[in-house]
Structures are given as C-alpha cells and as structure tokens.
Amino acid sequence: MIIALAGNQNSGKTTLFNQLTGANQRVGNFPGVTVEKKTGDILGQKDMQLVDLPGIYSLSPYSNEEIVTRDFLLYSKPQAIINLVDATNIERNLYLTLQLIELQLPMVLALNMMDEVQANKGSINTGELAALLGIPVVPISAAKKQGLTDLADTVTTVAKTKQLPTRYDFCSGPAHRAIHAMAHLVEDHAQARSIPIRFAATKLIENDEPLIQSLGLSDNEIQTIEHIATEMEKELDTDREAALADMRYQFIEDICSKTVVKPEESREYRRSVRFDGVLTHKIWAIPVFLGIMFASFWLTFGVIGEPLGEGLAWLIELLGYVVDGWLYSFGLNPIIHALIIDGAFAGVGAVLSFLPLILTLFFFLSVMEDSGYMARVAFVLDKLLRKIGLSGRSSVPLLMGFGCTVPAVMATRTLSSERDRKMTILLTPFMSCGAKIPIYAIFAAAFFPRSAAFVMMGLYLLGILLAIVTGLALRKFVFKGDSVPFVMELPNYRFPSPKTVLLNMWNKAKGFIKRAFTLIFAATVIIWFLQSFDTRLFFVEDSTYSMLADVGRGLSFLLRPIGMADWRMSSALVVGLTAKEASLSALAVLTGSGMAELSGALYGLFSPAAALSFMVFTLLYTPCVAAVAIFRREYGNFKGTLYILLHVTAVAWVVSFVVYQLARLII
C-alpha cells in the first residue's frame, strides 16, 4: 500500500519520513530541501510504503515541485495521504488541506509541532477539528517522536478501510454556484479520466491549463466555463483565483475560531526577531554573511582542517611505505608494483588526505543550514539577485552549488518560472563545488601559506562576481524581463541538531570516499597507464615520452598564455573532467610524489602566478561529467548544455589570462 506524505515546505515532512521509515534523508531548516519524491517502508506496518513528496503550498502547477506532488496524487492514486500541518501556523497550512480533501482520497491530518503549541499556552481541539473537516486528526511531534505510533495506526486503518473524507464542500455564495455549475458541466469528462469532480471544477475556475487539456473539453464547453467564471468575478468584484482563496480562508477562519486557541509568541520567535535585526539588516546583512563565510574558511584551512589533514596524510604515507616494503619482499612484478604505489597510493591517497578539510567546511555549512541562517541568506540576497533578473529563491540552488553542482541543478526544480530555472542552471557552474577544495587547499598552502584563507575566500567571491556579471548579460540579451515574485518562509532560529549535522557530514564523507575509490581510482589508473607507456605500448622510464605527454603537449599551446605550458598541467585539467579532485591525483602521479612531497613538487612545477591561474581555471572551467549529465537532463536539450560548457570554459580562459598576467607583474 502506498501512503503519500504531503504538506507545506518546512513543516517537518522529511523529519517525519525519517522517523516513520528509519531512513536518513537530508533535513534542512529552510524551504525546498526535497525536490524529488522519496520512498521508504513504514516501520512496524506490513507492506506499507511511504512516499515523501516535495513541500508545496497549493496544488496549482506553477513550479516543478508542485507538478511532482500534484501528478503523483492525481494519477498514481495512493491508498492514503498523510497531510502534515505545522500546528503553530495552522491557518496557513490548512489551505493545502482543503485542496487535498477535494482529491477524495483516504486522508489523515497530522498536526506537527504540537509540543510547541502547548508549551506556548495554545491548544487545538482535535476532535472537533476532525468533525468539521471530515477526516481523522492526529497530534504529533515528529522531532520528539511523539504520537507517531497513533499516526501510523490511524493511517493504516484509513487506508485499509478506504475511509474517504466525509466532507469536501467548503464553498458558499457566488463561488459555491460557480463550482457546482462547473461540476455538472464536466462530470462525464472527469469520471472518464478518474479525476475527482470537485477538484476538476475548482481547477477549471483557476484556469488550470494542464487539467483543461487532460479533460478533453470541447470549444463550447470551454466557452461556457469561461462565462461561469467571469460571472463569478463580476459578482464578487475580484479575480477568480482570489475568489477561491477568499472562500477557503473564510472557511479556515471559521473552523479555527471554533477549535484553536492561538499560542503566545514563542521564545524562539522573539529570539529570531532579535537576531534578524542584525542578520537581515539592510546595511549589515551582507558584511555579516561575508564575515561568517570567511571565519568558516579560516577555521577550516588554518585552524581545524589543516592539522587533521596533515595527520591523515602522514597515516596514508606510512601505510604506503608498509605496503611498498611488503610488495618488495613479495617480489611482485615491477610494473604492477609501480601501479599500486605510484598510481593508487599516490593518486587516491592525495585526494583522501583532504577528507578532514571537506568535513570541517561542511560542518560549518550544515550548522548554518540547520540553524535557519541559510533561509535568511536567501532573503538578504533577493535584492541583489533581482538586479540580475532572479529572485532570492534562486539563492537556494546557488548556495547548494558550493557543495555539489549536481544537487544544485536539481534544486532548480523548486523555481516556479522556467526562465528563472534555466538562468539559475547557467549560473550554478560559477559556484565553487566542494570537489575543488583539495586543489585550492594544496596550492594555497604551497604558494600562499600566510594568506591561504584570503585566497580561498577570494576564489569563492570571484565565482560569485562572475555569476553576477554573467547574470546581467543573460538578462539583457537572453532572458529578458523580471523574475517572478519571491515568497519564502523564514523559520525560527534553532540550535542545530547534532544528528542532522553529523548525518550531512557522513553523507558528504561517504560520497567523497566512494568517488575516491571508484571514479578517482579509475582515473588514477588510467593516468598512470598513459604516463607509463608510449603509443606503441612500451613502458617508458621518462614520462615525457608517454602517451599522456603527447596529449598534454597538444593542449599546451592553448593554455600557454595562462601560464600552463607544461604538459603535466594541461593533462591534470583534462583528468579533472572526470572529477575535480582527480586533477590533484593526476599531479601526484605525474610528479611522482606522495602527499607529503606534493607541495614541494608543485612548487617546482608552477610559478606562483601560474598556480593562481591554475586555481582560477579550476574554479571556472567545464564541470565534471556528472554535472554535465545533469545539465543535459535538467536543461532539456544538448544545445543548451553545449552553450553552458563553452561559455564557462571561455570565461575560465579569459579570467585566468587576466589573473596570470596581473600576477606576473605583482608577485
């Protein structure tokens, strides 16, 4: 049996999903975390699967997340719906509830955060609320695991007995007449396509184009529908969507006046208001944000992450010496010996040693996300993003781009405008992903040891600056017009959950280690092979005569103006197309150095100006193959994907050229 979990953004759906299924889905204290439906088996219930749908505020198909949720509920016909409602904001949340009831599916209303309502001297008469809505109501606290057994038992009973809502007519006045006239008009069409009649009627009033097409209405029927809706607008002196919204909110106000004692302002809310006086201040918000990010980089690369990374590098080097000695004593074939030590240990080990740096940085990012600060960043950046034709909602996928480009591009599905979505996709490559951190760290430590944090901060700011410039150009020449209005809920600040933070760090570590022992390992072996054999497959003592050197020299003429004349530099950039961290593995293999000696080897290969150019080019050039694949899938055509790749690579070359020439004069 399939149970759908639906509710507003930031209502605690993912937390409830994790509690009911035992899964470890990502949880964030800002809207838009879930961009695809997730599934899991409900613990303690036989043959029952829970589907976590993206958070939405209505069933109007404006954004991709609304389309995913609506299509699943309308066409997949789950056996029941758990509608999760934030009890502290029940009036707003019940708007979606009324629309879900119109689907005429078995349904349970779960009032989440009831512990907060009661703690702030509020109450909800769940029995009377259930009678007025015609569906079972269960009070819970997902975070504290309260009421979950009752919820699971109730939804199981509702699903097995196919208990439909006993009430789904909430309308009155002119809206009532219009809805029922629509229902009679399209009843046969809706029944033929298994679409609830009441739902079809309200959506036709809202001029829902996808539904109109799916119903297969004739021109005469469409004209009649338009006439009915126009008459309703004249009677109410408002537009049709506002008329339906007013009708629903009038009903919500009526039932809440009978069942809800509103809680007092919570301590968390008052605290959030005080914090927002600084963190969202029109003058201080941006400097504070930059200060927080710089502090995170400084702690990561100068205080916490670097010593831990050096310790792990020492352990990897020690393990390499032990394995090297064991292979010598075993008498293994010298070529296989070289593959294991000079290939696997040098390449994979060079990347793995930066795991502490990545975990430390993502610890700070997870804390900012789970505390609710990231939602404020989206709010603060709205004004800036509007100047380039986007809204603050685009800041969520752009900020996710600092972790990984793939989920960042997927997160653009939450944008309601296709224009905003495609424009945001084009800008995500400029956000420096976490895979580039090892490269920045080793180069900054080798060439700019006293100002590594400033160099790191500068690279991130450079990416943001170029995204702004690109956005302005796109708005003027490609995506003309303004962004859609931006509405985002600002959750209360809360102390970050240690479980959530550690889970996010573990997921990042797991993904990093998996890449190290799969994609990066494969790339390392290929690089070792190409730099160890010539085109006739003879083993070469000097890698300058290898196949890889031939490829690198073929590209060097393009990269020479930006300070990368050596074939090993261009070869490392090519390898970086598989995974950005692999560039570092390639350099370790090509210079024949372990992690401990890599800094010195780089200093002999690069000048400081060339090192800076290499970091800038790494920041900006073509993303990894996984990102390219997701660009192709999400952008929808190969032409758009090719434009992204050519654009970012051209920008990378031009900016690296300017940086290299200026650095030669200054350094």
N, C-alpha and C positions, 0 to 999 in steps of 0.2 A: 504494500500500500504506500502511496506517495503522499506525503504531507508537505505542503508549501509553507514556508516561513516568510511572511511579508510584513512590511512596516516602514515607517519613516526612516530617513537617514539618521544615524547617530542615536537610534532608540535602543541599542543593545542587542541587535539581531545576531551579530557574529558571536558575541559572548554567550547568548542563549544557545546558539547552534553548537558551540564547543561544549557547553555543559550537557546538552542532551545527547550528543553523539560521541563525546570523548575525543573529538578532533582537535587539532591545533591550528585552526585558521587564524590568519593575521587579524589582529584587533587594533583599531586606532581611534583616538579621541578627536576625530574630525570626520566630516561627512564624506562619503564617496569611497570608502575602503573597498567594498565588494563591488566589482564591476562585471563579474560573471556569476552565474548560479553555481553553488557548491552543494554537494550531496554527501550524506553520511547516514548510517543506520542508527536509529534511536536506541539507546541503551535500555535494556530491560523490557523491550517490546519486540515481539517476534515479527519478522518480515515487515518492518515499517521503516521507510526511508524518508529522511528529512531533507528538503531542498531549500537552501538559503538563497533567497532572491535579492537582487540589488535593492538598496533602500530608495524609496520613492515617496513623493508627497501626493501623487494622484495617479490615475490610470490613463491620463492623456498622453498619447505617444509623441512627446516632444524630444526627449533625449533617448539615447540608446539603452540606458538602464531601465527607463520606463517601458521601452519596447520589449526588452527581455522579460521583465516581470509580467507585463500585460499579456504577451503572447503565450507565455507558459500557463498562466491561469486560465486564459480563454480557450486555448486549443489543446493543451495537454490534459486538462480536466483532472487535477489532483483529487484524491479521495477526501481531503480536508485542508483547511487553511488555518494556520496559527497566525493571527494578526497581532503583532507585538506593538504595544502602545506605551509611550513614555507617560506614566501616570502624573508626573509633575507638569506636563504640558498636554493634558488630556483633550482640551478643546481643539487644539490644532491637529492632534493625531487622529481624532475621530472622523475627520473629513475623509481620509482614505478608507476608514472602516465602513462608512456608508456606501462608498463605491464598491468595496469588496462584497458587501452584502448583496448588492444588485446582481452579482455573478451567480447567485443562487446555488452556492456550493456549501457543503458542511463546513462550519467555521467556529473557531473558539477565539475569544478576545482575551489576550494575556496582558494584564496591567503590570508593566515592569516598573521597577524603582519604587514600589510601594513602601519600602523601608524609609526612603527619603521623605515621602509624603507624610507618613506617620511621625517621623522624627521632627518635622516642622509643623506639627499640630494640624495636619489636614486629614481628611478621610474621604472614602468613596464607598457608597452603598452598592456593593457589587451585585446583590440580589435584585434590587430594584433596577439597576442599570441593565442587567441581563434581561429582565422582563420588558423594559422599554425598547431594547434593541432586538430582542428575539433570538439571541444567541447566548451560549454559556460564557461566563466571565470568570477568569481565574486570576487572583492577585499573586504576583511573584516578585522576587528579586534575583535576577539572573546572576549578578556578580556575587551575591552571597548564597546562592544555591537554595533559596527559599521558595517553596511552592512548586518546585519542578516536578515532583512525583505526581501531585494533583493535576498539573497541566498535562503530563504525558498520559495519565489515565483518562482524563476528560477527552483529549483529542482522539485517543484510541476508541473510546465509546462512540463519540460523534461520527468518526469515520466508518466504523463497523456497522452502526445502525443507520447510516446515511441520513443523519438528522440535519435537515435544511433549516435555514433561518425562518422563523415564524412571521417575520415582518420585513418587508422590503419597500414599502411605500411610505416615504417620509415627506411627500410634497403637499403643497396647498396653493390655493389661489390660481392665478394665470399659469404658473409653472405646472401645476397639477393638471390643468386641462390640456396644456401642450404635450406633456409627457404621455398622457393616456391616449391622446389623439394619434401621436406617433406610434405608440404600441399597437393600436388597432391596425394602422396602415402597414406596418412592416412585420406583423406577426408571422405570416406564412414564410417570408424570406428568412427571418431569424430562426424559426423552427427547422427549416430545411438545412440550415448550416450549423445547427446546435449552438446558437448564440442566445444567451438569455434575453428575453424580450424587453424587460425593463432596462437592462444595460444598453441594449441596442437603441432604445428610444432616447435615453439621456445623451448617448454619444452622437446621435444624429442631430440633436438640438445644438450640440457643441461643434457641429460641422466637422466631425471626425472623418477625414478623407479615406484613411485605410479601411475603416469599417464600412463606409458608403460603398467602396469598391467591392469589398468582400460579400456584401449583401446582394449585389447584382440588381440594384434598383433601376427601374425604367426612368426615362426623362420626365414623364408625367408625375411619377411618384416623388422624384427629387424636387420638382417644382412645388408640389403640394407640401412637402416637408419645409421648404424654404418659406412658403406662405404661412404655415403654422408658427414657425419660429419668429418670423417678422411681426406677426400679430401679438405674440407674447412680449416682444421687445417694446412695442408701442404701448401696451397696457402697463408695463412695469417701468417704462421710461429708462431702460438700461439695456446693455447688450446681452446676448443670450448666455454667454459663459458666466457673466456676473450674476445673471438671474438665477442660474442653477447653484452658484456658490452661495448666494444670499439665502436661497431656500434651505440648503444643507446646514449652513451655520445657524440659521434660526432654529432648526430642529435640535442642533447640538447645544445651543444655549439653553433651550427649554429643558432637555434631559439633564444637563449638568446642574442647572438650578435646583433640580429635584434630588440629585444623587451625590453631588460633590461639595465638600467643604474645602475651599481652596487653602493650601498650606501657606504659612507665612514665608517671607523671604528667607531663604536658607543662608546659613553662614558661608557656604561655598559660593553662593551667588554674590553676597556682599563682598567677599574676598576677591572674586573675579572682577567686580566693578572697580575696586581699588587698583588692582594690577593693571587693568586696561587703561586706567588713567595715564599710565606711563607707556605700556607696551603697544597701545594703539594710538598714542598721541600724534597729532598731525606733524609735529616737528621731530619728536624724539624717537618715534617708532622705527624708522629706517636705521638711524645710528645705533639704536639698541640691538636691532636684528644683526647688523654687521658686527657689532661687538660680541654678541653671543656666538656667532659663527667663527670669529677669529679666536675667541677663547677655546672653542672646541678644537680648532686646528692646532693651537699652541699646546694644549694638553695632550692631544693625540700624538703629535710629531715631536714634541720637545720634552714632555714630562712622563707620560704613561706608556704610550705605544712603542716608542723607540727603544727603551731599555728592554721591554718584553720581546720585541722583535729581534734584538741582538742576542738575547738569551736563546730564543728558538733557533736562530741561525747557527749559533755555536753548537747546539744539540744536533742539528742536521749535519753540520760539518763533521762532528765527532762520529755520527753514525756512518757517514760516507767513508771516513778513514777505516772504521771497523770492517765495513763491507768490502772495501778496497783490499785490505790485508787478507781477508778470508778468500776473496776471489784469486789473489796471487797464490796463496797456499794451495788452493784447489787446482790451479793450473788451467783456468778457463781460457778458451780461445781469445787472443788479444783483441780481436775486433769486437766480440761480444762484451768483453771486459770494458772496452772503451765506451760502448753503447750504454752500459749500465752506469758507469761512473761519470764519464764526460757528458753523456746525454741525459739520462734520467735524473741522476742526483744533482747535476749542475743546473739543469733546466727547471725541473719540478721543485727542487729544494729552494731555488732562488725565489720562486713565487710563494711557496708555503711559508717562508720566513716572515712574510708581511701579513700573515693572518692576524697577529695581535693589533697591528695598526688599523686594519679594517674593522675588527671587532670593537676597538676603542671608539672609532669615529661613529660607528653605527649605534653604539651605546648612547652617545650624546644625541644623535638624531632620533632614536627611539624615545628617549626621555622627553624631547621637545614635542614629539608627536603625541605621546600618551598623556602628557600633561595638559594638552589643549592649545599649546602655543602655536602649532602649525596652522590651526584654523585662523588665528589672529594674523599670521603672516599672509595668508590668502586675502584677508580683509584689507590689510595695510597695502598690499601690492596691487589692489584693484585699481586705484587711481593711476598708478604708473602703467599698468598693463593696458588700461583704456587708451592711453596715448598711442599705443601701437596697434589698437584695434581689437584687443582681447579684454576679457573680464578677469576678476580675481579668481573665478572658478578654474581658469586655466593654470593658476599657480600650483594647484594640487598635483597634476601630472608633471609640471615642470620641476617642482621640488622633488618628486619621486625620481626624476631623471638623475639626481645626484646619487641615487642608489644604484639604479639599473635602467637603461633605456627601454628594455622590453616591457616591464610592467608600467612604465611611464606612458608609453604609447598606448597600451591597453587601457589605461585610466582615462584617456581622452574620450572614451565611450560615455562618460558621465556628462559631457558637454552637450547641451541641447541644440546647438547650432552646428550644422555641417561645415559652415565657413570657419567658425571658431575651432572646430575639431581638426580640420586639415591644416590650418595655420599653426595650431599648437604642435601638431606632429612635426611640422617643418622646423620648429624651434627646439624640440627636445634634444637633438644631437649636440647642441651647444652647452647643455648641462653636463658637467663632467661626471661620468659614472664612477662607481666605486672600483671598477676593474682597473682604472688608471692610477689609483692611489699608490700601488707599489712602484710604478715608474716615477711618479713625482717624488716619492719619498727617497728613493735611492739616488736620483740625480740631484735633488735639493741638498741631501746630506753630503754628497761628494763635492759639489761645486759651490754651494752657498750654505755652509754649516751654521753660520751665525744668524742667518735670516731665513731659515727653512720655512717657518710658519708664515712669514710675509710672502715668500714665493708661492706657497700653496694657496694662500688667500688671493694673491694676485691672479693666479691661473683661473680660479673659480670666478672671480669678478670679471676677468677678461671674457670668459664664456658668456656670462650674463650680459655684458655690454654688447657683445657681438649679436646676441639674440635680440636685444633691443633694436640695434641698427637694422638687422635683417627684418624684424617685425615692422619697422617703419617703412622699409622699402616694399615689403609684401602688401602692406595696407594701401600704399599709394598706387602700386602698379598691378597687383594681382587680386588681392582680397579687399576690394573697395567697400566702404560702408562702415557702420559701427557694430560693436558687439551687442549681444543680447543682454538684457538686464541681469544683474547678478544678485542672487539672494542666497545667503549661506547662514546656517545656524552656528552661533558661537557657543560651544559647550562651556560649562563651568570648568575652571581650572581644577585639576585634581592631582593628588600625589601619584606619580607614575607607578603602575603595578609592576612589582619585581618580576612576576611571572611573564607578563606581556613583554617587558623589555628583554628578559633573558630568552624568551621564545623567538623574538625578532632577531636577536644576535645569533641564536643557534641556527635559525633558518639561513641567515647570511653565511655563517661558517660552513654549514652543510653544503650549500650551493658552491662556495668557493673551493672547498676540498674536493667536491665532485668534479668541478671543472679542472682542478689541478691534476687529478688522476685519470681524467678521460681526455678532454679536448686538448688541454695544455700538454699532457703527456704525449699524446699522438703528435702534436705539433713539434714537440721537442725531439722525438724520434725521427720525424721527417727532416727537421733541420740538421740533426746530427748526420743523417744519411747523405743529404745533399751537400754538406760541407766536408764530408769524408771521402766522397767518390767523385771522379770526373765523369764526363759524358760517355766514356767507354766502360764505366763501372769498375775502374781500377781504384784501389784505395790510395789516397794521396796523403803524404806526410804534411804538406803545406796546403792549407785550405784555400789559399789564393788561386789554386788551380782547380778548384772544385766546381761542381755544377751550380752551387749556390752563389759562388763568386761571379760566375758568368751572368746569372740573373741580376745580381746586385749591381754589377757594373753597367748592365743595360738600363737600369733605372737611375743610376747616379747622375747622369747628365741633367735630369730633371730636378734633382734635389741638390745639386752642387751650389746653386745660387742661395740656398737657405742654410748652407753650412754643412751639408751631409754628403761629402764627396766619397767617403769610404764605403765600399760595397757592403760592409757589415751593418752600417746604419740603415741603408735602404732595405736590406734583407730583413732586419728586425721589424721594420714598419710593415712589410708585406706579411710577415708572420702574425703581426698584431691584428690582422683582419679576422683571424680565427677567434682570438680572444685577446683583449688588450694586454692582459698580464703576460701573454706569451711573448711579447716583444722583449721583456726582461729575461725570460728563459732563453730566447734566441741569443741575446747579447752575452749571457753567461756561457752558453755553449760555444759561441763564435770566438770569444776571448779566452776560452779555456780556463775560466776562473770559477771558483766556488763562491758562495755568498760572502765569505769574509774578505775575499780578494776582489770582489766585483767593483767596489767603489774605486779602488786604485786602477783597475783595468779600464774603467770608463774614463778616468782622468787622463789616461794615456791615449785613448781613442778620440775623445771630444775635447774641444776648447770650451771655456765657459760660455762663450757666445753660442757655439753650436749646441751645447747642452740645453741652453734656454730655448733655442729654436726647436730642438727635438721635443721638449716638453710641450711647447705651444702647438706643434704639429700633431702630437699625440692627442692633445686636448680636442682638436678640431676636425681631424680628417675622418674618412669613412668609418662609420661604426662597425662593430663586429658582425659576423654573418648572422647571428641570432637576431640582432637588431634589424638587419636588412630584411630578413624574412618577415618580421613583424610589421615593418614598414609596408612591405608588399601586401600583406594580408589586410591591414587596417586602412591603408590609403586607397586600396581598391583597384589600382592599375599599375602596370610596370612603368609607364611614362612618368608618373608622379614619383615613384621610388627612384628612378634613374636621375630625375631632377634633384632630389634630396642628396644623393651620393655625389653628383658632380658639383653641386653648389657648395656643400660643406668642404669638399676636398680643395676646390678653388679658393675658398675663403682661408682654409688652412695654409695653403701655399703663400698667398699674398701676405697674410698676417705674420707668418714665420719669416718671410723675406724681410719685412719691415723690422721685426724684432731682432733678427740676426744682424742686419746692417747697423741698427742703432746700438746694439750690444757691443759690436766690434769697436765702436767709437768710444763707448763709455767704460767698458770693463777692461 
